[in-house]
Structures are given as C-alpha cells and as structure tokens.
Amino acid sequence: METCKKFYENVILYMEGSLSEAQKEVFVSHLKECKECQSYLQYMNMLVHDRASDIDTDVEYWDNLAKKITKNIDSFCKKIELRILRLKGLLVGLLCLSCLILAILKEYHRNQEIVKNYHLYKDLPVIEKLDELQELCAFQEDGNE
C-alpha cells in the first residue's frame, strides 16, 4: 500500500514526463503489478485528455467569441436606450395629461364657485344686462323660426 500511495503522488509527474529514470522504473514496475493503480492512471489520463480537448486553442475562435460578446453587449445597450426613450416619452405624455386635468379641474372649480355664489352676483347690472341679452337672443330665435 505504501507503494500505491507513492504512485498516487507521482502520477502527474509521470504524465508530464518529469520523473527521473530511476523513479520511472519503479513507477512502471508497480504499474505492471497493481490493477488499482492501472485504473487510476487510466482515469487520470482520461481526465486530462478530455479536459484538454475541451480547451480550444484556435485564435480565430477566441477572436470571434470576443466579437460576438461585443455585438451582444451593443445590442443590449441599444435595447436599453430605446426603453429609456420610450419611458421619457411616456413621462412627458403623463406630465401633459396631468397639466390638462389640473386646468380642467381649476376651471370646473371656478365655475362651481360662480354657480354657488350666483345669488350674490345676480343683482349686479352686468348680470341684468346678460339676462336681457339672453332674452333678446331667445326672442330673435323665436322670430326667425
């Protein structure tokens, strides 16, 4: 078992080719006799080779990836800018609508005050003239029909 422990410690060095000739002979002789260590070496080889094949060293791939990422970021920024413009337009529209509603409410309130206080104003000469004018208009309309 002591040999297997030493084997596990040296397996990476063996795979890298960093063992001395003497260490390599001991390593290989143990490997020929121990099925468990043979399985471990196969497992480590598979792990290293599978991971190495996952890493793409093609420069064009990485350049294209950088361009794709940049393009996606630009596209995302444009979408955000459009949403901000839409929100600004919506806020301006809501502000205009609010001003219009306030103006209507103010006029309505003013008219309510006039109606509520009509009895105070009806004795004024202007109101009498207005009443006479309304009667005259009504008389003229009756005469034209």
N, C-alpha and C positions, 0 to 999 in steps of 0.2 A: 504493500500500500504506500509505503514511503516513496517508492519509485513512481507510482501513479501521481502522487502529489507533486513531485518534481516535474513530471511530464506536463501536468496542467500549467505549471508555472512557465515552462519553456515552449509551449505550443506556438505562441505568437512569434517568438524569436525564430523558431524553426520555419514557420510560414514565411517570415521575412528573409530567411537565409542568413540570419545573424549569429547562429551557433558556431562555435569552433568545431574543428574536425572531430576532436575527442568527444565533445558534448553531442555532436550529431550522431556518432556511432552508438553511444549509449541510448540516445533517444530512439533511433531506428531499431535497435535490438529489442528494446522494451515494446515498441510498437508492434513488432512481429509476434510477440508472445501474448499481448494483452488485447482482448476483443473490446473491452470497455474503452480503452484509450483510442483504439482504431475508430470506434463510433464517434468518440468526442472529436477527433481530428476531422472526420468527415463532416460532422456538424459545423465545426468552425470554418472549414473550407467553404461549405455551402453558405454559411452566413456572410463571409467576407465576399465571396464571388457574387452572391445575389445582391448585396448592398452595392458593390462596385458597379454592377450592371445597371443599377438604378440611377447612378450619377451620370448625367450626360455631360460630356466634356466638349461637346460641339459648340464652338464660339458663336456660330450663326443662331443656334437655338437660344442662347442667352441674350444675344442682341435682339432677336425677335420678341423674346419674352419681355425685355425692357420696353420695347416699342408698344407691345400690347398693354402693358401696365400703364404706360404714359397715356395711351389712347383712352383707356378706361377711366383714368383719373380726369382727363379733359372732358370726356362725355359726361361724367358725373357732375363736374363743376358747371357745365352748361345747363344741365337739368336744374341744378340748384339756383343758378342765375335766373332761369325762366320762372321758377316758382317764386323767387323773390319779387320779380317784376309783376307777376300776377297778384301777389299779396299787396304790393304797393298800389296797384290799380284798384283792387278791392277796397283798400283803406281809403283812398281818395273818393271812391264812389260812396262809401258809407259816410264819410265826412260831409259830402254834398247833400246826401239824403237827410242827414241829421240837421243840417242848416235849414233845409226846406221845411222839415217837420217843425223846427223851432219857429220859423217865420209864420207858418200856418197857425200854430198854437198861439202865438203872440197876437195875430190878427183876430183869431177866434175869441181870445180873452178880451181884447179891446172891444169887439162887437158885443160881447156879453155884458160888459160894463155899460155900454151905451143903452142896451135894452133894459138892463136893470135900473138904470137911472133916467129913463125916458121921462118919467113924471117930473123930474127936475128941469128938463130942457124944453118940455112942450109949451111952456108959457113964453118962451123967447120968441122974438119977432121972426127970426130966421126960420124957426120950425113952423110958424104960422104960414110964412111965405111958401115954405116947402109943401105944406098941406094944400094951400091954394093952387100951387103949381101942379100937384098930383091930381087935384080935382079938375083943373083945366085940361090936363092931358087926357083924363078919362072922358071928359065931355067932348073933346075933339075926336077921340077914338069912336065914341058913340055916334057923332055926327058924320063921320066918314063912312060908316057902315051903312 
